[in-house]
């Protein structure tokens, strides 16, 4: 009988975590919709597009001292490959910030 209570409690905990994550994701999406795109995020979107078009070493680009290639650029590359260049890609920028 105790094992059955433990199993029910385990599933209740898992369900609570899933519901909490869904609520948090909904909150993040609502906050992201209120924010405007700035030049930092649009620059990363253009860089991802340029990389996908063959400019792997970013020739002709002036880069800052901070490199986003190991953290954020992977998300932008995937998003630009599937969606293309559009303002909705800003969501992926802020989502990657939430992950890190």
FENTA-V825416 format. One record per residue. RES is the residue in three letters. PHI is phi as a letter, one per 30 degrees, with the letter a starting at -180 (* if undefined). PSI is psi in degrees with one decimal (NA if undefined). NEAR is the number of other ideal C-beta (glycine too) atoms within 8 Angstrom. Layout:
RES,PHI,PSI,NEAR  RES,PHI,PSI,NEAR
This chain:
UNK,*,-36.7,4  UNK,d,-35.5,5  UNK,d,-36.7,6  UNK,d,-39.2,7  UNK,d,-39.8,8  UNK,d,-42.1,8  UNK,d,-43.2,8  UNK,d,-43.5,8  UNK,d,-36.9,8  UNK,d,-43.5,8  UNK,d,-33.1,8  UNK,d,-41.1,8  UNK,d,-43.3,8  UNK,d,-43.3,8  UNK,d,-40.2,8  UNK,d,-41.1,8  UNK,d,-43.8,8  UNK,d,-44.3,8  UNK,d,-41.1,8  UNK,d,-41.2,8  UNK,d,-38.7,8  UNK,d,-42.2,8  UNK,d,-42.6,8  UNK,d,-41.9,8  UNK,d,-42.1,8  UNK,d,-40.2,8  UNK,d,-44.8,8  UNK,d,-41.9,11  UNK,d,-41.5,9  UNK,d,-42.2,8  UNK,d,-41.5,9  UNK,d,-31.9,11  UNK,d,-24.1,6  UNK,d,-18.8,5  UNK,d,148.7,8  UNK,c,151.3,3  UNK,d,137.7,8  UNK,c,-178.2,6  UNK,d,-27.2,5  UNK,d,-48.6,6  UNK,d,-39.0,12  UNK,d,-32.3,10  UNK,d,-42.0,8  UNK,d,-34.8,13  UNK,d,-42.8,14  UNK,d,-36.3,9  UNK,d,-43.1,12  UNK,d,-40.1,13  UNK,d,-41.2,10  UNK,d,-37.9,10  UNK,d,-42.4,12  UNK,d,-23.2,9  UNK,c,12.7,6  UNK,j,-5.8,5  UNK,c,70.9,10  UNK,d,-31.9,5  UNK,c,7.5,4  UNK,h,45.3,10  UNK,d,133.1,5  UNK,i,-3.8,4  UNK,c,140.1,8  UNK,c,113.2,2  UNK,c,153.1,6  UNK,d,177.9,3  UNK,d,-15.3,4  UNK,c,123.5,4  UNK,c,129.7,6  UNK,c,8.9,8  UNK,d,-33.2,5  UNK,d,-11.7,5  UNK,c,-66.7,8  UNK,d,-29.2,11  UNK,d,-32.4,13  UNK,e,-42.8,7  UNK,d,-40.3,11  UNK,d,-40.5,16  UNK,d,-44.3,11  UNK,d,-45.2,8  UNK,d,-44.0,11  UNK,d,-34.9,14  UNK,d,-38.5,7  UNK,c,-35.2,6  UNK,c,-36.1,8  UNK,j,-177.2,5  UNK,d,117.9,7  UNK,a,166.8,6  UNK,d,-24.4,5  UNK,d,-15.7,6  UNK,d,-15.4,14  UNK,e,-31.0,13  UNK,e,-41.5,9  UNK,d,-32.6,10  UNK,d,-49.1,15  UNK,d,-30.5,13  UNK,d,-38.1,11  UNK,d,-31.6,12  UNK,d,-39.6,8  UNK,d,-37.8,7  UNK,d,-42.5,5  UNK,d,NA,6
